[in-house]
Amino acid sequence: MKRVVVTGVGAVTAVGHTAEETWQAMLDGRSGIGPITLFDPEPYPVRIQAEVKDFELGDRVDAKQQRYMNRGVTFGVSAALEALADSKFEITEENADMVGVIFSAGGGGTEMVVEYQEMLEAKGPRRITPFLVANFIPDAASGHIAIATGARGPNMAVVSACATGGGTIGEAFETIRRGDATAIISGSSEAVLLPLYHATWCSMRALAGDNEHPGKALKPFDLNRDGFIAGEGGGAMILEDYDHAKARGAKIYCEVIGYGSSNDAYDMIALHETGRGLKRAVNAAVRKAEIDPAEINYINPHGSATPLNDRVETMVFKELMGDAAYKAAISSVKPITGHCMGASGSVEALACVLAIRDQKVPPTINYSTPDPECDLDYVPNEARATRVRTAMTTSVGLGGHNSAVIFREVD
């Protein structure tokens, strides 16, 4: 089996249009959650979310290609191009067949469907573009990234709701590991801050409701947590065959050593209270990594600030690691980026990669009141310089989906 390393990173979030801007905001504990501006929030009980502001792809992609990109795809393409430039990996006619793209969204371009449905009703079928279907599907980003970069290798979308980001990185890892590609542009992006989705989340009563203090509303692992806040954005990383990366003198951030995915097979919304699905995902990742779970120094969890999720994740980590769970640093960046849905796993994987690079971990902001059932070290409110050799990110999604990815320093 091939060894797989990370050689480039990219991101677009509510707190930065690049990976470094996003990472610095994570370390600073600076929240991107604020009042809704993308639509009229007045009819809704929750009127805050984490929006990407003042973003444009500019001339990095052909204007004709951009014309039919949905908002989420533009985030993904930007993050992917940044990651490719960061890796200094040049895609050529000679190597293009062995460079793939595994990139996705949890929901896809719903805003295009809504827009064109309104157009259909108002102006009739002749006004509907023939490019619509090809650009609202969840794999639209993977297609656009391939066109923009010339990557002709394995190309697909891994769609597993809010576990999508972890799934794309994990499947990219597996693809290189078995020798089907030299490098993969992996990640996910999402832009579903729409009235329709927001109404659904409000109906679920899943959102944190402190409209007066947006940046303090989302409180993972805190006793008074009461829900998530939606966000948008994208994260990308270049995964590469270790031998190839070494031969070309690439900058190597870390190695990907383990990946697991699973399903609770229980409910379309709620986690199973025993965490049985997430347990299988993290155990599979650890088994594949061939490590003692006690070696994990940092965990970036799903950490959505919903009462059940945070309790279940805490329980799973303690069962996985035993007493060592109390020594690991654990922090959720969702109060900073918002819950980016299908993009959350790839944005949060970025935190693991850069924590290994910088030997620092971001804080869980807004943590003030300990919960007896959530009794681990959540790095409250301030970033911490600490030894990070091995890091894991976990994601949980609607439909019972789970993913876990493990990163480690390169020896």
Secondary structure, DSSP 4 states (H G I P E B T S, - for coil): ---EEEEEEEEEBTTBSSHHHHHHHHHHT----EE--SS--TTSS--EEB---S---GGGS-HHHHTT--HHHHHHHHHHHHHHHHHTPPP-TTTGGGEEEEEE-SS--HHHHHHHHHHHHHH-GGGS-TTHHHHHSTTHHHHHHHHHH---S-EE----GGGHHHHHHHHHHHHHHTTS-SEEEEEEEE----HHHHHHHHHHT-B---TT-GGGS--TTBTT---B-BB-EEEEEEEEEHHHHHHTT----EEEEEEEEEE--S-SSSPPTT-HHHHHHHHHHHHHHT--GGG--EEE------HHHHHHHHHHHHHHHGGGGGTSEE---HHHH-B-GGGHHHHHHHHHHHHHHHTEE--BTT--SBBTTB-S---BSS-EE---SEEEEEEEETTTEEEEEEEE---
